[in-house]
């Protein structure tokens, strides 16, 4: 067990994804709790060509090293206990048709062996959901894994004064990377099915440029948004549409729910750990464009149901996924780690 307050060092690849946000929020939260924590950012090429990046020296103050399982083992310090967090379930066989052969080979032959080595070296492996845990045991290796769900700042992500003007279309929002794994190819068919009276705002930007010629007129690109603008977009929307085929844990869904939005997600994914169908959101069968569209119509045509789902969505996140709950779990886990001696 740690004999003093844990001090956590995070060597991390700057990937421009949600894992960066996770690391930054966790470090900020630990610091607010009075623990010493810091990040050593590595360039993106450390993922693709790790031998071209110098190995950072662990700070003298650090007593624990916390990494993403995708970090190459060459960057793991030999003298510190290592915590490794599993953020994704990219090895799910269901995703193969949506990856392309190159990405599929990259995950299988480059990322998976690295994750296995890091997980076996770690003093503690953490997964962000039970879905990720189960997939890791099926596709990577069977080691002890503790589930700590990602947390949401429910003071930052909170309902606004949403008032839907008469005659305004029912407004949907999608926030996420523009890729097939996120189900973005389903957005246009759903909006075409819905037609007049509905609109979708989405964060596409340059990545969505090639798809715009096939989109109906009720889709509007917001571009890439900073966090404050994401909150504003969530507070203005009526529902959150998230047809992602795979997530470690859908952080953005929980953020939307914290803003009082009922979310529409897909069955058979980790979103089922957050959304209870008909209680705090809606779950639909994967690839079921007509079913997704009908679920959205039901929300638009039933204001009482819409209001109740949105209120329950907020209550769920506050009760079970507030960032303070995540911080408590990580701090308890850090304090229980055995010290490593070399």
BAKOL-763810 format. One line per field, with one value per residue (C-alpha): residue in three letters; x, z, y; residue number from 1. Coordinates in steps of 0.25 Angstrom, whole numbers. Example, Ala and Ser with C-alpha at 12.3 -4.5 7.8 and 13.67 -1.06 7.14 Angstrom:
// BAKOL-763810
rolum = [ALA; SER]
px = [49; 55]
pz = [31; 29]
py = [-18; -4]
keti = [1; 2]
***
This chain:
// BAKOL-763810
rolum = [UNK; UNK; UNK; UNK; UNK; UNK; UNK; UNK; UNK; UNK; UNK; UNK; UNK; UNK; UNK; UNK; UNK; UNK; UNK; UNK; UNK; UNK; UNK; UNK; UNK; UNK; UNK; UNK; UNK; UNK; UNK; UNK; UNK; UNK; UNK; UNK; UNK; UNK; UNK; UNK; UNK; UNK; UNK; UNK; UNK; UNK; UNK; UNK; UNK; UNK; UNK; UNK; UNK; UNK; UNK; UNK; UNK; UNK; UNK; UNK; UNK; UNK; UNK; UNK; UNK; UNK; UNK; UNK; UNK; UNK; UNK; UNK; UNK; UNK; UNK; UNK; UNK; UNK; UNK; UNK; UNK; UNK; UNK; UNK; UNK; UNK; UNK; UNK; UNK; UNK; UNK; UNK; UNK; UNK; UNK; UNK; UNK; UNK; UNK; UNK; UNK; UNK; UNK; UNK; UNK; UNK; UNK; UNK; UNK; UNK; UNK; UNK; UNK; UNK; UNK; UNK; UNK; UNK; UNK; UNK; UNK; UNK; UNK; UNK; UNK; UNK; UNK; UNK; UNK; UNK; UNK; UNK; UNK; UNK; UNK; UNK; UNK; UNK; UNK; UNK; UNK; UNK; UNK; UNK; UNK; UNK; UNK; UNK; UNK; UNK; UNK; UNK; UNK; UNK; UNK; UNK; UNK; UNK; UNK; UNK; UNK; UNK; UNK; UNK; UNK; UNK; UNK; UNK; UNK; UNK; UNK; UNK; UNK; UNK; UNK; UNK; UNK; UNK; UNK; UNK; UNK; UNK; UNK; UNK; UNK; UNK; UNK; UNK; UNK; UNK; UNK; UNK; UNK; UNK; UNK; UNK; UNK; UNK; UNK; UNK; UNK; UNK; UNK; UNK; UNK; UNK; UNK; UNK; UNK; UNK; UNK; UNK; UNK; UNK; UNK; UNK; UNK; UNK; UNK; UNK; UNK; UNK; UNK; UNK; UNK; UNK; UNK; UNK; UNK; UNK; UNK; UNK; UNK; UNK; UNK; UNK; UNK; UNK; UNK; UNK; UNK; UNK; UNK; UNK; UNK; UNK; UNK; UNK; UNK; UNK; UNK; UNK; UNK; UNK; UNK; UNK; UNK; UNK; UNK; UNK; UNK; UNK; UNK; UNK; UNK; UNK; UNK; UNK; UNK; UNK; UNK; UNK; UNK; UNK; UNK; UNK; UNK; UNK; UNK; UNK; UNK; UNK; UNK; UNK; UNK; UNK; UNK; UNK; UNK; UNK; UNK; UNK; UNK; UNK; UNK; UNK; UNK; UNK; UNK; UNK; UNK; UNK; UNK; UNK; UNK; UNK; UNK; UNK; UNK; UNK; UNK; UNK; UNK; UNK; UNK; UNK; UNK; UNK; UNK; UNK; UNK; UNK; UNK; UNK; UNK; UNK; UNK; UNK; UNK; UNK; UNK; UNK; UNK; UNK; UNK; UNK; UNK; UNK; UNK; UNK; UNK; UNK]
px = [0; 4; 11; 8; -2; -1; 6; 2; 10; 3; 12; 1; 1; -6; -16; -26; -37; -46; -35; -27; -39; -40; -26; -27; -40; -34; -21; -29; -38; -27; -20; -33; -33; -19; -11; 1; -2; 4; 4; 16; 10; 17; 15; 5; 16; 19; 7; 12; 27; 30; 45; 46; 42; 51; 46; 42; 48; 38; 38; 45; 32; 24; 19; 10; 10; -4; -5; -15; -13; -9; 4; 16; 22; 36; 30; 27; 36; 42; 42; 27; 14; 6; -9; -14; -27; -35; -43; -48; -54; -48; -45; -60; -61; -75; -67; -58; -67; -66; -51; -45; -34; -23; -29; -33; -19; -13; -22; -20; -5; 0; -9; -14; 0; 4; -9; -6; 8; 4; -8; 1; 12; 1; -1; -15; -24; -36; -47; -57; -69; -73; -74; -60; -56; -63; -58; -43; -45; -50; -40; -27; -24; -31; -25; -32; -39; -46; -57; -57; -67; -63; -69; -76; -75; -90; -88; -82; -91; -105; -118; -121; -134; -138; -151; -156; -162; -175; -173; -158; -153; -150; -135; -126; -111; -99; -85; -74; -63; -67; -65; -73; -70; -78; -90; -89; -94; -107; -110; -114; -123; -130; -132; -137; -147; -151; -153; -159; -161; -148; -133; -120; -108; -95; -80; -74; -65; -55; -56; -71; -68; -69; -82; -90; -94; -103; -109; -123; -125; -129; -115; -106; -91; -86; -72; -62; -67; -59; -65; -73; -80; -83; -90; -98; -102; -107; -115; -122; -125; -137; -130; -117; -115; -103; -104; -89; -86; -75; -71; -63; -72; -80; -75; -82; -95; -94; -91; -103; -111; -105; -111; -125; -125; -132; -121; -124; -114; -111; -114; -102; -92; -87; -97; -107; -99; -104; -117; -129; -139; -152; -146; -136; -134; -136; -129; -131; -126; -113; -115; -130; -132; -147; -147; -138; -147; -159; -153; -150; -164; -169; -161; -165; -180; -181; -176; -178; -170; -159; -159; -159; -147; -139; -141; -138; -125; -120; -123; -116; -103; -103; -106; -96; -86; -82; -67; -66; -70; -59; -49; -53; -51; -38; -32; -36; -30; -17; -16; -18; -6; 6; 19; 28; 43; 54]
pz = [0; -2; 10; 7; -2; -16; -27; -41; -54; -67; -79; -91; -106; -110; -119; -121; -116; -104; -97; -96; -90; -80; -75; -74; -66; -57; -54; -51; -42; -34; -33; -27; -17; -12; -19; -28; -42; -56; -70; -80; -94; -105; -120; -128; -135; -121; -125; -139; -138; -123; -125; -131; -118; -106; -94; -83; -69; -58; -49; -36; -28; -35; -28; -38; -54; -60; -75; -86; -91; -105; -99; -104; -93; -96; -89; -76; -64; -58; -43; -42; -41; -53; -55; -69; -74; -85; -92; -104; -110; -124; -125; -125; -137; -140; -144; -155; -167; -163; -161; -175; -176; -172; -159; -156; -158; -150; -138; -139; -141; -135; -124; -119; -116; -109; -100; -96; -92; -84; -77; -72; -67; -60; -45; -48; -61; -61; -71; -74; -75; -73; -88; -90; -79; -86; -99; -94; -88; -101; -110; -102; -89; -76; -65; -53; -57; -49; -55; -52; -61; -67; -60; -64; -58; -56; -52; -65; -73; -68; -74; -80; -81; -92; -99; -112; -120; -127; -142; -139; -144; -134; -132; -131; -128; -132; -126; -129; -139; -153; -156; -159; -145; -139; -149; -156; -169; -162; -160; -174; -176; -162; -165; -179; -173; -163; -173; -170; -156; -151; -152; -148; -144; -145; -143; -156; -161; -172; -169; -174; -186; -196; -190; -191; -205; -201; -189; -188; -185; -171; -167; -162; -160; -147; -150; -138; -125; -113; -100; -96; -110; -108; -95; -102; -114; -104; -96; -109; -115; -112; -113; -115; -126; -125; -134; -131; -133; -122; -110; -98; -90; -98; -90; -99; -97; -82; -84; -93; -82; -71; -80; -79; -93; -95; -104; -115; -115; -120; -114; -113; -109; -96; -97; -90; -77; -77; -84; -79; -91; -88; -74; -77; -92; -104; -109; -124; -132; -139; -154; -152; -159; -159; -144; -140; -148; -142; -128; -130; -135; -123; -114; -123; -122; -107; -99; -86; -89; -95; -82; -73; -81; -80; -65; -63; -72; -63; -50; -55; -58; -45; -37; -44; -53; -46; -47; -32; -33; -43; -35; -22; -29; -35; -22; -14; -25; -24; -9; -10; -20; -15; -16; -27; -24; -34]
py = [0; 14; 20; 34; 42; 37; 46; 42; 44; 43; 41; 42; 43; 56; 49; 60; 51; 49; 42; 55; 61; 50; 52; 67; 66; 55; 62; 75; 68; 61; 75; 81; 69; 73; 62; 64; 61; 65; 61; 59; 60; 52; 55; 47; 40; 33; 24; 21; 21; 21; 18; 33; 39; 41; 33; 44; 43; 41; 53; 50; 54; 43; 30; 25; 25; 25; 22; 19; 4; 9; 15; 7; -1; 6; 18; 11; 14; 1; 7; 12; 4; 6; 8; 6; 10; 3; 14; 7; -6; -5; -20; -23; -32; -25; -13; -20; -16; -1; 0; -3; -13; -3; 1; -13; -18; -6; -10; -25; -25; -12; -7; -21; -27; -13; -13; -28; -24; -12; -19; -30; -20; -11; -12; -9; -9; 0; 0; 11; 2; -13; -14; -10; -20; -32; -28; -28; -41; -47; -40; -36; -44; -48; -40; -33; -21; -10; -2; 13; 20; 33; 45; 58; 72; 73; 88; 91; 82; 86; 90; 103; 111; 103; 108; 102; 113; 110; 105; 103; 89; 78; 80; 68; 69; 60; 63; 53; 50; 48; 33; 21; 15; 27; 23; 36; 29; 27; 42; 46; 34; 37; 51; 48; 39; 50; 61; 74; 78; 72; 77; 72; 80; 72; 74; 70; 81; 77; 62; 63; 71; 59; 54; 68; 66; 54; 61; 66; 81; 78; 75; 87; 86; 93; 90; 86; 93; 97; 91; 104; 104; 89; 92; 103; 94; 84; 94; 98; 85; 76; 62; 56; 46; 37; 25; 21; 6; 5; 14; 11; 19; 30; 42; 52; 45; 46; 61; 63; 56; 65; 76; 70; 64; 50; 43; 33; 22; 8; -6; -15; -4; 2; 13; 2; 5; 19; 19; 11; 10; 18; 23; 33; 32; 23; 10; 6; -6; -4; 0; 2; 15; 14; 10; 22; 32; 27; 28; 42; 45; 39; 49; 61; 57; 54; 66; 60; 48; 57; 65; 53; 46; 59; 61; 46; 47; 59; 51; 39; 46; 54; 42; 32; 39; 52; 54; 54; 39; 36; 44; 36; 23; 26; 32; 20; 11; 19; 18; 3; 0; -7; 0; -5; -7; -10]
keti = [1; 2; 3; 4; 5; 6; 7; 8; 9; 10; 11; 12; 13; 14; 15; 16; 17; 18; 19; 20; 21; 22; 23; 24; 25; 26; 27; 28; 29; 30; 31; 32; 33; 34; 35; 36; 37; 38; 39; 40; 41; 42; 43; 44; 45; 46; 47; 48; 49; 50; 51; 52; 53; 54; 55; 56; 57; 58; 59; 60; 61; 62; 63; 64; 65; 66; 67; 68; 69; 70; 71; 72; 73; 74; 75; 76; 77; 78; 79; 80; 81; 82; 83; 84; 85; 86; 87; 88; 89; 90; 91; 92; 93; 94; 95; 96; 97; 98; 99; 100; 101; 102; 103; 104; 105; 106; 107; 108; 109; 110; 111; 112; 113; 114; 115; 116; 117; 118; 119; 120; 121; 122; 123; 124; 125; 126; 127; 128; 129; 130; 131; 132; 133; 134; 135; 136; 137; 138; 139; 140; 141; 142; 143; 144; 145; 146; 147; 148; 149; 150; 151; 152; 153; 154; 155; 156; 157; 158; 159; 160; 161; 162; 163; 164; 165; 166; 167; 168; 169; 170; 171; 172; 173; 174; 175; 176; 177; 178; 179; 180; 181; 182; 183; 184; 185; 186; 187; 188; 189; 190; 191; 192; 193; 194; 195; 196; 197; 198; 199; 200; 201; 202; 203; 204; 205; 206; 207; 208; 209; 210; 211; 212; 213; 214; 215; 216; 217; 218; 219; 220; 221; 222; 223; 224; 225; 226; 227; 228; 229; 230; 231; 232; 233; 234; 235; 236; 237; 238; 239; 240; 241; 242; 243; 244; 245; 246; 247; 248; 249; 250; 251; 252; 253; 254; 255; 256; 257; 258; 259; 260; 261; 262; 263; 264; 265; 266; 267; 268; 269; 270; 271; 272; 273; 274; 275; 276; 277; 278; 279; 280; 281; 282; 283; 284; 285; 286; 287; 288; 289; 290; 291; 292; 293; 294; 295; 296; 297; 298; 299; 300; 301; 302; 303; 304; 305; 306; 307; 308; 309; 310; 311; 312; 313; 314; 315; 316; 317; 318; 319; 320; 321; 322; 323; 324; 325; 326; 327; 328; 329; 330; 331; 332; 333; 334; 335; 336; 337; 338; 339; 340; 341; 342]
***
